[in-house]
């Protein structure tokens, strides 16, 4: 590419992390810079992807965000989109366990209960008794420890709580399980309470529970995430290069990138906003220690099937279903989107998610089989033989990092080993949700522009 008059900044990866980084770079450097975003996909946005199904917008990647974190509401206000933030209708989520539906336990943090009463009907009486007795059992806790969630919960409350309450939550969020996710990533507030001296897991969960005035847990964007993405693209005045970056090398005080089209680009600062495996590959020569840390982050793949069915299909008044471990279903979660966010008239929308860490469902299962599984699961769970008006399927390959025990140390190692003028962002660092991605993107943008400004 021909050189430009002002500085050039390159963002590799056009998901929400990359677009937010481009927007923050523009805010930091002003109008005189060129900002290039490299991404070979058919559109920008990464795992935020809004499609139209039977005339209605539907997010076929990430759907919601944690509204109690400040990043997304603050960005929506900054972009003049505050009126686009919507909240769930308040109908409850359920868990499918033992071949039937149970209310999602209240008074729990990511499925870890704060009382035995919240588990009534979901686990057996021996497990209820174990939960009741847990505060009286000695707790051996080391400050700063980060065990797998399943290891701690099984030891304190028993394996049924893991399989029937914790696993459904973590599978829905991470496409992982309580055996693969560290406590500090899944429930940081519980870990903090244990560090602060809580003398039982029950006490730690109770300390970590949000207050009644905290507001809705989740939010979404009316019209789908494309509303936010389009505004970020416009405000950042980026130039999209629909190509992958194959190599990154240092060039004096800047960088040279080689892309899949055979072109080279010189940049004054770079942000890598890619999944962990791709980040590791590009960092291999210039930051081997950071590359090695990124390469140690396991990833999972998932498939999302969105479906429109006729209005009036008799789904129950709930927002969806999380599936316990060991159930005879193929999907791991069912979201009744129209019930969760409120009907907009027309057909009912729903989503089913498939794929967990360690399986190859997303990679190998044909679309026709996924649709057949979806219809069978709807019949099993709700007793409804759905008649689809339209179906969309998208596969998210290697897109869901697994935050294993000690994951925060890996993120620190990645960042601390980077040379000046290079930032990293993405959901493999600080959290899979959009708020964490926005925070990491802002940090990465600052790193990319810092070298030139000093």
LOBALO-947262 format. One record per residue: residue in three letters; x, y, z of N, C-alpha, C in turn. Coordinates in steps of 0.001 Angstrom, whole numbers, plus 500000, padded with zeros to 6 digits. Atoms other than C-alpha are relative to their C-alpha. Example, Ala and Ser with C-alpha at 12.3 -4.5 7.8 and 13.67 -1.06 7.14 Angstrom:
% residues 2
ALA500890498810500000512300495500507800500900501200500000 SER499180498810499940513670498940507140499230501090500730 
//
This chain:
% residues 454
UNK500834498813500000500000500000500000500878501249500000 UNK499214498773500055501189503490499328500002500696501338 UNK499933499333498712502361505549502290499023501165500082 UNK500913498884499781500059508165503784500749501138500672 UNK499322498826499457500876511681504958500136499928501509 UNK499962500072498552500016511076508608500348498610500477 UNK499705501331499466500605508134510924498942498992499585 UNK500909501096500333499043504780510140499951499026501160 UNK500204500997498949497584502459512735499217498838499403 UNK500633501193500535496585498902511957499383499197501135 UNK500687500918499105494052496779513787499803498693499231 UNK500144501307500639494204493083512928498860499266500704 UNK501193500604499420490752491614513530498887501017500096 UNK501093499048500070487416493297512921498798499638500836 UNK501090500253499071485337491973515794499754501209500887 UNK500297498872499118483989494142518598501268500540500650 UNK498756499528499400487462494272520157500775500872499024 UNK499268499225500990489070495472516936499315501311499666 UNK500717498767500335486344497999516131500043500993501155 UNK499887499102498850486394499402519652501405500578500099 UNK498627499491499987490187499683519462500178501079498934 UNK499904498989501056489927501534516139499329501301500416 UNK500717498810499528487395503917517658500816500750501053 UNK499198499348498967489619504585520659501283500607499421 UNK498827499419500655492663505122518448499620501316499321 UNK500435498758500653490718507679516411499819501115501012 UNK500178498984498975489773509490519578501308500515500548 UNK498707499599499447493396509560520694500854500777499018 UNK499059499412500966495114510599517435499358501022499083 UNK500653498989500812492501512727515675499847499611498542 UNK500390500237501389491674513121512019501161499721499066 UNK498887500072500941495176513103510543500554498607499761 UNK499449501351500110495833509375510955499132499130499111 UNK500706501052500719494885506440508776499874498792500913 UNK500237501196499180493325503498510605499504498901499075 UNK500342501137500840493257500186508743499583498833500885 UNK500447501201499302491316497155509955500054498837499013 UNK499865501193500832492334493816508456499095498902500538 UNK500857501128499617489719491072508522499474499355498730 UNK500408500650501246489005488465505823498544499565499958 UNK501388500462499946485386487820506895499144500737498981 UNK500904499360500954482395488749504774499419501297500529 UNK500427498742499396481587491571507197500785500208501278 UNK499350499721498727483034493292510222499035499675501137 UNK500822500265498826481821492428513699500368498750500765 UNK499607501209499281483290489030514544498797499252500525 UNK501084500796499418481057487096516927498770500835500349 UNK501224499196499965478658490037517043499499500069498564 UNK500495500118501381476606489275513959498482500029500022 UNK501450499859500067473077490501513366499530499641498602 UNK500616500389501262471058488811510632498527500402500035 UNK501440499773500082467485489309509449499322498673499738 UNK500727501260500104465130486376509941498510500296500005 UNK501431499718500141461559486649508699499671501460500339 UNK500228498574499840461873490417508714500420500582501324 UNK499604499510498684463236490683512261501509499853500189 UNK498574500149499701466803491375513415500217498944501069 UNK499674501011499000468368488487515299501514499900500093 UNK498567500179499779471823488271516819500299498514500021 UNK499707501422500134473277484943515799501360499654500586 UNK498801500238499200476463485338517812499666500364501437 UNK500340499500498671476612487039521188498701500788499916 UNK501326499380500020473178488326522126499857501092501052 UNK500221499112498869473430490110525460501338500423500598 UNK498815499585499253475883491872527743499630500153501470 UNK500223499796498574476312492188531491499741501485500238 UNK500377498597499869474443495424532186500513500632501288 UNK499506499450498742475856495778535696501454500438499907 UNK498684499428500276479301496407534234499791501301499230 UNK500265498668500575479717500014533054500348500153498526 UNK499392499700501293481480499562529703498988500183498863 UNK500925499897501131478586498924527297499030501168500185 UNK500864498822499854476087501421528782500746501316499776 UNK499228498765500184478849504054528859500297500242498528 UNK499713499828501421479798503414525229498736500377499229 UNK501249499644500672476160503518524116499659501471500232 UNK500246498581499728475769506902525833500953500874499184 UNK498984499235500724478986508161524263499667500102498517 UNK500335500035501424477741507167520805498604500525499693 UNK501356499512500205474283508651521312498989498899499796 UNK500867501164500189472699505206521448499385499509501308 UNK500492500454498696471579505099525085498568499504499926 UNK501397500423500093467950504793524021499842498644499344 UNK500046501323500622468840501563522216500213498871501002 UNK499786501059499021469682499690525415498660499491500508 UNK501234500612499528466936497254526356500322498985501089 UNK499861500956498905466404494978529344499070498814499765 UNK500901501156500131464885491497529582498632500283500586 UNK501369499827499514461190491166530229499841499566501451 UNK500089500468498625461873489469533555499491498590500142 UNK500408501395499893460553486026532706501225499149500306 UNK498892500766499445462685483320534288500613499029499002 UNK499317501084500695465243480964532831499801498712500790 UNK500137501293499348464951477254533577501211499126499699 UNK498962501010500232467301474269533789499316498687499661 UNK500512501321500369466584470992532026500911498962500646 UNK499224500998499255467748468264534395499066498874500408 UNK500843501138499683466463464774535023498803499903499079 UNK501019500067501040464430465054531800498784500869500286 UNK501101499064499792462307467903533131500561501383500318 UNK499598498616499777462380471659533641499920500371501476 UNK499947499488498626463354473306536925500248501505499947 UNK499661498574499959463420476988537848501504500195500213 UNK498605499662499748466870478528537680500153500384501465 UNK499877499690498578468091478625541287500227501490500253 UNK499776498618499581467795482035542884501044500006501113 UNK499001499918498937470383483284545332501241499200499710 UNK498801500723500426473193481691543333500853500929499157 UNK499074499238500843476261483098541582500577499040498973 UNK499619500904501084476816481418538217499743498536500363 UNK500416501350499648475005478391539583500484499494501339 UNK499517500420498680476867478194542905499015500523501043 UNK501093499551499133474160478287545584500476500677501274 UNK499763499381498704474019480515548603499133499409501088 UNK500840500670499011471467478272550317499547498673499433 UNK500540501293500431470122474747550204498616500155499399 UNK501375499828500471466596476039549624499953500257498504 UNK500010499671501419467538477334546174500200498773499121 UNK499747501222500760468491473777545124498890498967500135 UNK501074500962499754465276472120546279499349499578498693 UNK500589500543501204463894469851543571500983499767498877 UNK498995500156501047467030470111541467501024498931500364 UNK499048501012499535469289467885543591499323499132501050 UNK500636500927499069468601464974545918500184500464501449 UNK499994499583498599468147465120549688501372499874500642 UNK498639500097499459471663463930550448500812501243499636 UNK499289498786500415473008466868548468499472501213500752 UNK500574498903499213470594469253550211500617500014501393 UNK499413500074498662471897468024553557501468500436499980 UNK498590499606500107475475468512552375500148501517499880 UNK499958498539500127474757472115551378499690500657501348 UNK500359499449498683473087472784554732501181499938500958 UNK498894500207499048476120471416556591501292500696499578 UNK498723499471500508478750473153554433500608501098500869 UNK499378498953499178479208476261556643500676499479501264 UNK499408500552498778480109473994559574501251499161499726 UNK498808500777500337482882472170557713501192500929499847 UNK498812499148500149486425473549557884500295500248498527 UNK499655499620501363487432475397554738501485500310499936 UNK498581499724500221491031475258553610500122500851498735 UNK499910499074501127491489478292551410501311500766500057 UNK498758499239500094494740479841550256499734501289499234 UNK500233498708500634494590483541549450500637500013498606 UNK499503499948501369494937484017545687499841498702499231 UNK500166501284500689494091480390544867498983500130498863 UNK500919499986501140492304479692541588499721498574499540 UNK500331501374500423490957476137541507498961500005498899 UNK501136500157500908488632474854538821498710500109500804 UNK501265499818499293485081475801539749499436498658500452 UNK500582501298499678483947472183539622500689499308501149 UNK499252500635498917486699471026541938499549500517501354 UNK500398499410498722485744473464544699498543499694500319 UNK501426500188499735481969473149544312499688498544500312 UNK500243501417499724482034469345544190500474499635501404 UNK499477500328498667484160469191547343499110500572501100 UNK500799499353498950481913471594549252498520499589499956 UNK501442500227500135478427470843547870499637498677499345 UNK500284501272500638478726467600545912499877500108498487 UNK499967499978501467478811466616542225498668500341499346 UNK501274499657500628475074467064541623499862501504499805 UNK500060498543500162475373470810542177500814500429498785 UNK499174499687501172478149470901539595499254499669498718 UNK500608500461501240476293468880536966498676500684499685 UNK501364499539500229472829470324537463499820501506500146 UNK500159498565499798473460473966538380501164500801499427 UNK498842499222500447477016475143537681500322499733498536 UNK499670500334501393477741473278534438499040500634498990 UNK500885499350500982474585474545532678500325501473499793 UNK499657498588500119475609478132533431501287500191499220 UNK498697499802500629479232477777532379500016499491498566 UNK500090500481501370478392475752529298499345501038499111 UNK500666498978500786476059478490528142500873501199499720 UNK499156498813500154478624481252528655501276499691499240 UNK498660500270500508481927479603527780500084498825499032 UNK499944501276500720480994476410525898501003499072500665 UNK499085500830499229483069474809528649499258499308501121 UNK500617500671498870482408473149531951500686500459501272 UNK499411499645498711483078473576535613501369499371500195 UNK498689500648499893486052471245535172501087500766499264 UNK499001499323500824487750473577532683500124501488500292 UNK500014498561499757486988477065534044500462500280501426 UNK499491499634498680488862478671536929499016500857500778 UNK500918499275499126487034480153539898500080501502499777 UNK499839498542500098488495483646539432499459500563498693 UNK500604499546501247487286483842535847498487499874500040 UNK501444500251500004483813482373536419499268500827501041 UNK500680499307498892482941483985539759501032500813500791 UNK498955499231499312485547486632540651499555500571501334 UNK500470499441498736483331488088543372500008498950501112 UNK499935501072498998483158484714545138501450499783500426 UNK498579500145499659486937484340544935500466501146500888 UNK499619498844499181487324487860546335499466499872501423 UNK500571500183498659485001487028549234500783498960500789 UNK499167500999499318487057483929550035501337500607500411 UNK498749499319499651490235486005549923499812500932501187 UNK500270499033498930488595488504552269499651499337501321 UNK500185500682498734488005485835554890498702499262500186 UNK501220500808499852484661484167554197500380498596500448 UNK499585501260499399484773480992556260499303498781499410 UNK500628501116500708482656478857553906499660500464498596 UNK500419499627501344481653478743550269498614500628500035 UNK501331499405499848478075479466551315500110501472500355 UNK499830498607499577479191482648553070500570500850498879 UNK499395499250501103481298483695550091498969500334498931 UNK501035499749501002478377483311547696499030501062500492 UNK500944499011499470476076485284549975500597501399499969 UNK499350498692500082478612488112550153500048500516498565 UNK499833499617501408478954488084546363498690500303499300 UNK501287499773500658475221488235545593499749501493499842 UNK500277498570500204474227491585544057498807500435500832 UNK501121499464499247471866493833545973498746500090499158 UNK501281499963500712468218494128545079499874501244499137 UNK500098498768500781468805497644543666501002500030498852 UNK498946499997501027471494496565541203499455500065498581 UNK500574499935501332469089496481538262500148498691499254 UNK499928501234500785468813493883535497501442499548499806 UNK498655500538500208471792491575535063500438500215498560 UNK499640499989501411471679491577531252499339501156499269 UNK500573499030500914471055494084528516500262499559498577 UNK499784500258501422470867494037524737499796501308499262 UNK500128498811500834470767496503521862498806499815499072 UNK501160500060500884467450497147520146500462500131498556 UNK499545500039501380467906496321516482501203499112499791 UNK498852500895500093470779493985517270501317500736500142 UNK498676499418499796474472494525517820500498500761498771 UNK499514499275501172474860495774514236499814501504500166 UNK500197498577499739473534499123515491501262500591500637 UNK498766499557499345476571499447517765501185499898499051 UNK498872500196500910478988498040515184500034501075498918 UNK500039498997501063477832500403512447500445501364500506 UNK499611498694499446478290503396514719501497500048500282 UNK498556500034499773481796502340515733500771500124498692 UNK499335499924501306482767501851512100499955501424499461 UNK500128498638500526481427505265511129500839500990500804 UNK499289499027499167482927507139514081501515499844499892 UNK498553500206500055486363505562513748500579500338498625 UNK499574499691501358486508506347509996501143499080499563 UNK498998501010500352488459503157509498499899499631498531 UNK500005500575501333489407501585506211500138498495500152 UNK500013501456499863488538497899505996500798499372498864 UNK499232500780500966491054495635504262499541498546500154 UNK500547501358499852489310492278503602501040498924499726 UNK498907500969500149492449490183504014500498499629501389 UNK499366500444498754494150488181506736501447500477500025 UNK498587499659499837497538489200508112500766498721500296 UNK499227501235499868500097486415507729501292500188500781 UNK498708499797499333503216488027509213500070501421500531 UNK499802498714499346504159490879511524501457500090500418 UNK498591499838499630507679492226511947500265501447500382 UNK499597498658499582509362495204513579500773500670498879 UNK499317499217501029510644497976511331500383501347500591 UNK499599498781499330512616500598513186499066500296501155 UNK500951499658498950510094502406515335498587499594499679 UNK501347500402500376507136500824513561499914498531499666 UNK500309501393500288505781497637512071499728499800498520 UNK500348500386501356505437495858508751499119498766500064 UNK500944501111500031502484493560508060499896499473498582 UNK500197500652501291502175491079505226498645499309500028 UNK501355500543499980498657490082504227499802498935498939 UNK500297501130500876496983487278502326499842500402498546 UNK500066499538501378496649489441499216501381500234499412 UNK498637499795500458500434489657498987500513501405500181 UNK499585498618499772500617493303500067500707500140501339 UNK499377499643498730502752494848502800499522501385500412 UNK500452498731499442501704497704505052500917500387501145 UNK499220499508498862503827499835507350499081500741500952 UNK500861499396498990502213500925510597500840500598501112 UNK499342499383498846503200503228513432499599499312501302 UNK500459500747498843501175501161515902499040498921499552 UNK500805501152500378499341497856515820499221499490501205 UNK500795500744499016496524496207517768499652498652499385 UNK500441501336500387496051492457517469498733499686500778 UNK501296500285499375492384491749518158499465498705499404 UNK500219501303500616492301488066517274499795498932501066 UNK500017501113499056491533484724518911501414499611500416 UNK498693500343499431494344483317521030500916499258499031 UNK499070500718500884495727480836518436500616500892498921 UNK499497499108501045496055483521515737500928501057500587 UNK499116499056499325497544485995518182501356499358500260 UNK498750500704499722500146483422519205500843499862498729 UNK499248500183501245501086482802515572500680501293499562 UNK499406498744500441501654486482514759501058500526500952 UNK499010499531499018503610487108517955501240499116500058 UNK498951500998499825505881484104517488501409500521499866 UNK498637499516500230508925485954516124500334501256500790 UNK499694498707499396508573489379517733499835500009501521 UNK500228500058498550507377488426521228499746498549500389 UNK500199501442499800507962484702521794499402499642501351 UNK500558500328498685507126484777525508498500500290500023 UNK501424499684500094503804486498524844499279498977499132 UNK500603501006500882503132484059521998499784498691500724 UNK500120501264499275503781481073524248498855500058501004 UNK501094499869499038501365482418526865498650499942499290 UNK501265500023500737498620483048524284499683498599499490 UNK500206501350500531499132479562522851499504499031501058 UNK500452500896498931498334478043526249498532500205500358 UNK501429499789499740494747479358526167499201499050499104 UNK500801500912500827492485476474525003498780500723499442 UNK501179499385500603489564477309522739498966498935499650 UNK501110500870500383486174475796521978499282500614498809 UNK500815499552501125483876476029518970498527499759500320 UNK501443500142499772480114476460518922499244500322498723 UNK500911499667501095477233476633516479498723500563500600 UNK501254499391499565474158478841516869498984499851498887 UNK501116500142500932470864478036515168498889500932500455 UNK501130499110499725468276480813515043498812499535499179 UNK501202500528500648464724479881514171498839500957500230 UNK501271499282499871461497481734513505498867498993499872 UNK501165500879500028458239479936514272498755500875500047 UNK501215499167500049454630481096513894499668500635501341 UNK500492499341498792453319483618516385498927499130500640 UNK500972500815499296451293481891519042500441498585500267 UNK499470501322499638453464478778519186500055499930501525 UNK500228499971498549452731477702522775501222499684500863 UNK498882500131499073456114478073524417499579500509501373 UNK500338499524498658455967478542528190500536501410500230 UNK499561498626499717456417482016529714501348500013500724 UNK498656499986499437460163481763530272500969500473498932 UNK499054499423500955463280483194528678500838498947499299 UNK499221501031500654464960479906527885500355498870500930 UNK499646501230499297466573476700529031501508499803499944 UNK498620500454499928470061475749530183499976498499500262 UNK500051501457499958470892472063529876501065499449500939 UNK499074500616499053472455470086532724500863498962499294 UNK499109501025500552475316467679532089499299498649499979 UNK500494501363500066474386464191530946498586499837499512 UNK501379500117500485470948464992529550499981499518498546 UNK500129500569501343469692463343526368499498501070499025 UNK500263498938500957469692466561524340501282500282499231 UNK498818499618500765472033467802521640500390501448500263 UNK499701498598499739471751471540522376500427500183501449 UNK499571499692498633473381473079525435499170501129500613 UNK500850498920499511470981476035525678498976500352498935 UNK501071499524500881467710477266524197499575501366500524 UNK500443498656499626466874480966524234498703500313499262 UNK501270499569500595463264482002523630500081501520499874 UNK499614498593500124464362485382522309498813500946500093 UNK501159499114499953460903486878521795499429500102501407 UNK500474499955498608459927485921525366501001500745500882 UNK498966499389499153463252487116526795500041501519499856 UNK499822498563500248463361490548525154498704500712499643 UNK501276499381500344459713491146524331499689499848498531 UNK500404500205501384457792490373521166499872501316499257 UNK500115498806500840457907492864518307498936499783498927 UNK500977500351501010454987491332516452500620499047498993 UNK499472500936500980455301488711513775500410498702500647 UNK499627501326499500456924485301514244500774500079501317 UNK499171500132498801458493484137517481501410499585499586 UNK498603500326500262462299483991517462500570499209501164 UNK499284500749498983464413481465519324501368499611499465 UNK498643500408500360468022480289519349500356498743500764 UNK499442501172499332469680476969520139501500500006499769 UNK498537500022500068473392476627520883500498498567500112 UNK499420501341500034475483473538520175501518500105500125 UNK498546500094499961479046472551520974500580500386501341 UNK499291499750498750481223472304524060501485499732499806 UNK498559500217500042484925472317524731500295498498499906 UNK499594501383500154486448469082523501499205499203498996 UNK500738500745501008483758468060521013500189500648498624 UNK499846499492501367483595468561517225498645500254499338 UNK501348499797500538479874469286516832499978501181499036 UNK500050498809500852480359472779515434500785499802498716 UNK499123500160501157483086471662513064499467498965498998 UNK500280501164500848481616468443511706498528499718499725 UNK501410500361500150477821468398512014499350500813498887 UNK500651499269501096475918469303508813498826500843500499 UNK501114499130499638473314472058508920498697499215500155 UNK501253500758499955470534469571508213499872499231501307 UNK500034500749498741471507467522511276499766500931501179 UNK500229499038498922471674470590513516498527500400500059 UNK501409499629499990468172471579512433499130498848500509 UNK500767501149499503466858468061513043500151499870501508 UNK499793500042498551468440468071516503499216501100500700 UNK500719498886499383466920471477517229498515499682500137 UNK501430500325499945463409470317516367499726498888501001 UNK500177501085499035463852467126518396500122500518501426 UNK499825499455498648465103469086521424498799500843500419 UNK501183499218499668462159471486521265498833499092500362 UNK501058500967499680459825468498521265500242499371501369 UNK499673500639498718461654466848524187499782500956501173 UNK500031499051498880461851469993526333498615500583500205 UNK501259499272499888458550471715525566498786499199499530 UNK501109500737500574456465469016523901499383500704498810 UNK500481499206501130456192471278520862500666499506498724 UNK499472500347501320456576470116517283499997501285499166 UNK499917498689500624457781473404515857499961499894498480 UNK500091499924501460457068474392512273500786501237499567 UNK499167498817500252459979476671511272499543500787498768 UNK500225499104501127459278479677509070501322500400499351 UNK498676499672500504463001480279508677501051499573501003 UNK498902500460499149466320479030510032501312500613499502 UNK498648499541500299469818480555510168500965499232500892 UNK498989500709499224472938478700511307501345500679499774 UNK498635499482500128476368480122512024500900499251500968 UNK499027500753499206479472478383513341501122500935500425 UNK498947499163499435481981480075515590501170499097500371 UNK498909500950499856485204478152515181501130500591500854 UNK498899499610499109487826478372517947499791501397500581 UNK500327498629499599486041481511519162499749500165501489 UNK500365499921498585485389480644522808501145499503500861 UNK498871500411499162488457480656525058499534499378501299 UNK500273500652498719488532478491528150500904500614501057 UNK499238499298498966489593480450531214500317499035501131 UNK499636501007499024491309477699533107500591500590501265 UNK499349499514498785492789477950536594501300500732499667 UNK498802499204500247495464480638536625499961500803498717 UNK500068499308501283494185482279533449500478501444500087 UNK499592498597499883494768485803534738501510500152499874 UNK498544499937500124498483485041534960500427499930498537 UNK499686500065501428498498484127531259499764501354499340 UNK500279498691500587496872487449530366501079501012500370 UNK498917499106499579499477489320532407501264499707499213 UNK498782500371500721502263487383530703499939500444498546 UNK500134499546501386500911488147527234500310501485499909 UNK499852498549500094500735491875527884501395500471500401 UNK498712499510499485503973492237529835501145499723499048 UNK498911500376500909506046490642527057499889500674498638 UNK500189499352501293504851492928524245500962501163499807 UNK499171498828500272507161495460522582499147501260499905 UNK500706498723500073506250499157522512499324500157498645 UNK500732499755501228503679500202519953499103498866499559 UNK500824501166500335501848496862519990499062499694501159 UNK500982500350498981498633496114521875499247498752499599 UNK500826501175500269496523492991522190498634500188500647 UNK501366499965499491492784492733522663499347498687499626 UNK500709501228500340490194490021522393499426499330501218 UNK500708500620498891487993487800524474500816498944500729 UNK499193501004499299490837485456525451500788500605501153 UNK499186499350498976492323488022527845499263500117501335 UNK500607499636498722489950489330530498498569499527500174 UNK501368500462499871486559487795529774499337499902498655 UNK500620500289501292484343486471527022498945501028499620 UNK501098499082500269481667489179527311500453501284499330 UNK499710498739500679481432492430525386500599501036500947 UNK499371499008499132482181494608528446501504499779500194 UNK498579500284499822485513492866529058500777500270498719 UNK499338499729501279486348493096525339500196501498499793 UNK499863498557500137485700496851525365501119500535500876 UNK498939499542499106487951497343528363501381499631499457 UNK498718500432500556490754495309526780500346500778498740 UNK499754499248501230490347497179523483500516501395500296 UNK499511498678499633490790500534525158501434499959500472 UNK498629500164499525493931499313526859500953499742498839 UNK499157500309501155495300497928523590500205501211499120 UNK499877498779500797494572501140521706500994500965500634 UNK499031499148499322496493503074524340501428499538499789 UNK498657500530500229499478500767523920500462500273498581 UNK499628499807501396499409501151520125500419501431499700 UNK499682498597500305499534504953520188501056500568500936 UNK499092499424498987501796505389523229501400500221499462 UNK498611499892500467505100504793521425500201501258499166 UNK499849498827500852504503507584518899499848501295500793 UNK500264498755499247503292510069521500501095500315501007 UNK498952499737499016506365509693523750501246500559499331 
//
